[in-house]
Structure formats: C-alpha cells, structure tokens
Amino acid sequence: MPDWSRRLHRYRFRSVWLLNASPTVVYAVLERAEAYPQWWPQVREVTPLDDRSGTARFRSLLPYDLTVVASERVRDPGAGVLEMTMRGDLAGWARWTVVPGAGGTRAVFEQDVEVCKPLLRRLALLGRPLFLVNHALMMRSGRRGLAAWLARG
C-alpha cells in the first residue's frame, strides 16, 4: 500500500479525562468492556468471545457503525494500563492509562488505527474532518457518561 494511502486512512487520537474517583475504581470500570454500553452511549454493544477478546460495535453522530474484534494485549492494574489490539473496520491498538490526578483520576485514552471499512476509506479525503469531529464528540460523551456512572457510586 502506498505511504500516502496509509497516512490518509490512519488516525491517532489522544484524550484526557479527569474524573472524580480513585484510579482503582476508574480502572475497575474501564477493564469491564462488556459494561461500556451501560455508560457510553456510542458503544452500542460488546460481546465477549473469550476472557481476553470480544467484538464491539460503535456508532457516534455520523450514520455508520464500526465493528471490531478487540483482543487484550496488556492488563496491568499496578501501572494502570489497559491495552488492546483491534481488527475489523479499524485495525491497530487502543490504550487506557489510569493514574492519580487532581482530585481523583487522570485517564488517558490513546488510539492508533487505520480505517479498513471500505466506505470510510473511499470518503477519507473529504470525510476526514467529519470523522475527527465525530470521534471528538464520542469521546466527550464517553467522559460524561463515565463521570455520571462513577457518581452513582
């Protein structure tokens, strides 16, 4: 694949969530991926395949779903790291790093993926700004949903 094509279809994201709960509590919620749809509206479903992998379906503001098979790569509660590889409509990795932060927890989400879904690849050049906004809205909603979930206690 030409280098320009890889760059066009590749996305790197980084979001920082400041949460009013202990890192231990936040980590415990984040490591239960099957429960994400309960607090993150854009995570439509998560279906475990085994104790280290599952399928997940996402949909944000734009009218398309993304489905991936996610496999655990790192689960280190001591370091506060959860990392997975993904294949399907997105291929790459995502990582949560959960550490103490001002008044609670600083949860950093990082993702490096290539879009594999044919429609999104065809729309890559014109759609990229919309895809970036779509992702930002999804992350904002996720932060709000997790904060509300944690506040319930």
C-alpha positions as CSV (number, residue, x, y, z in Angstrom):
1,M,0.0,0.0,0.0
2,P,1.4,3.4,-0.9
3,D,2.6,5.6,2.0
4,W,0.1,8.4,1.2
5,S,-2.8,5.9,1.4
6,R,-1.7,4.7,4.8
7,R,-1.4,8.3,6.1
8,L,-4.8,9.1,4.7
9,H,-6.5,6.2,6.4
10,R,-4.6,6.4,9.7
11,Y,-5.8,8.1,12.8
12,R,-4.0,8.8,16.1
13,F,-6.1,10.1,19.0
14,R,-5.4,11.1,22.5
15,S,-8.0,12.2,25.0
16,V,-7.5,13.0,28.7
17,W,-10.4,12.5,31.1
18,L,-10.3,14.0,34.6
19,L,-12.6,12.0,36.8
20,N,-13.7,12.5,40.4
21,A,-13.0,8.9,41.6
22,S,-9.9,6.9,42.7
23,P,-7.7,5.4,40.0
24,T,-8.6,1.9,41.4
25,V,-12.3,2.5,40.9
26,V,-11.9,4.0,37.4
27,Y,-9.6,1.2,36.3
28,A,-12.1,-1.4,37.6
29,V,-14.8,0.2,35.4
30,L,-12.6,0.5,32.3
31,E,-11.4,-3.1,32.4
32,R,-15.1,-4.3,32.2
33,A,-15.5,-3.6,28.4
34,E,-18.8,-5.6,28.3
35,A,-20.3,-2.9,30.5
36,Y,-19.3,0.1,28.4
37,P,-22.7,0.3,26.7
38,Q,-24.3,1.0,30.1
39,W,-22.4,4.3,30.5
40,W,-21.1,5.1,27.0
41,P,-23.9,5.7,24.5
42,Q,-21.8,5.4,21.4
43,V,-20.6,1.9,22.4
44,R,-23.6,0.1,21.1
45,E,-22.7,-3.4,22.1
46,V,-19.8,-5.5,23.3
47,T,-19.9,-9.3,23.1
48,P,-17.2,-11.3,24.8
49,L,-15.6,-14.0,22.7
50,D,-13.4,-15.4,25.5
51,D,-11.7,-14.0,28.6
52,R,-9.3,-11.9,26.5
53,S,-11.3,-10.8,23.5
54,G,-14.6,-9.7,22.2
55,T,-16.5,-7.8,19.4
56,A,-17.5,-4.2,19.8
57,R,-19.8,-2.1,17.8
58,F,-19.6,1.7,17.9
59,R,-21.7,4.5,16.4
60,S,-21.5,8.2,17.0
61,L,-23.1,11.1,15.3
62,L,-22.4,10.1,11.7
63,P,-24.7,7.4,10.3
64,Y,-22.3,4.4,10.2
65,D,-21.3,1.6,12.6
66,L,-17.8,0.4,13.2
67,T,-17.3,-3.2,14.3
68,V,-14.0,-4.5,15.7
69,V,-12.7,-7.6,17.3
70,A,-10.6,-6.4,20.3
71,S,-8.0,-8.5,22.0
72,E,-6.3,-7.8,25.2
73,R,-2.6,-7.0,24.9
74,V,-1.8,-5.5,28.3
75,R,-3.7,-5.6,31.6
76,D,-1.6,-4.1,34.3
77,P,-3.6,-2.8,37.3
78,G,-0.4,-1.7,39.1
79,A,0.7,0.6,36.2
80,G,-3.0,1.5,35.4
81,V,-2.6,0.3,31.8
82,L,-5.2,-1.5,29.7
83,E,-4.2,-2.0,26.1
84,M,-5.9,-3.9,23.2
85,T,-5.4,-4.6,19.6
86,M,-8.2,-4.3,17.1
87,R,-9.1,-5.7,13.7
88,G,-12.1,-5.3,11.6
89,D,-13.4,-1.9,10.5
90,L,-10.4,-0.5,12.4
91,A,-7.0,-2.1,12.7
92,G,-4.5,-1.0,15.3
93,W,-4.4,-0.5,19.0
94,A,-6.0,1.5,21.9
95,R,-4.7,2.0,25.4
96,W,-6.1,3.4,28.6
97,T,-3.6,4.7,31.2
98,V,-5.2,5.4,34.6
99,V,-3.2,7.5,37.1
100,P,-3.9,9.7,40.1
101,G,-4.9,13.2,39.0
102,A,-6.1,16.4,40.6
103,G,-9.0,15.5,42.9
104,G,-9.2,11.9,41.6
105,T,-8.0,10.3,38.4
106,R,-6.5,11.2,35.1
107,A,-7.5,8.6,32.5
108,V,-5.6,9.0,29.2
109,F,-7.0,7.2,26.1
110,E,-4.7,6.8,23.1
111,Q,-5.5,5.1,19.9
112,D,-3.6,4.5,16.7
113,V,-5.7,2.9,14.0
114,E,-6.1,2.5,10.3
115,V,-9.6,2.6,8.8
116,C,-10.4,-0.6,7.0
117,K,-14.2,-0.1,6.3
118,P,-14.4,0.3,2.5
119,L,-17.0,3.2,2.6
120,L,-14.9,5.2,5.0
121,R,-11.8,4.6,3.0
122,R,-13.5,5.9,-0.1
123,L,-14.6,9.0,1.8
124,A,-11.3,9.5,3.5
125,L,-10.2,12.7,1.8
126,L,-13.4,14.7,2.1
127,G,-14.7,13.0,5.2
128,R,-11.6,13.2,7.4
129,P,-12.6,16.5,9.2
130,L,-16.1,15.0,9.9
131,F,-14.5,11.8,11.2
132,L,-12.3,13.7,13.5
133,V,-15.3,15.7,14.9
134,N,-17.3,12.5,15.2
135,H,-14.6,10.9,17.3
136,A,-14.2,14.0,19.5
137,L,-18.0,14.0,20.2
138,M,-17.8,10.3,21.0
139,M,-15.0,10.9,23.5
140,R,-16.8,13.8,25.1
141,S,-19.9,11.7,25.6
142,G,-17.9,8.8,27.0
143,R,-16.2,11.1,29.5
144,R,-19.6,12.5,30.6
145,G,-21.1,9.0,30.8
146,L,-18.3,7.6,32.8
147,A,-18.4,10.6,35.2
148,A,-22.1,10.1,35.7
149,W,-21.6,6.3,36.2
150,L,-18.9,6.9,38.8
151,A,-21.1,9.5,40.6
152,R,-23.8,6.9,41.1
153,G,-21.4,5.1,43.4
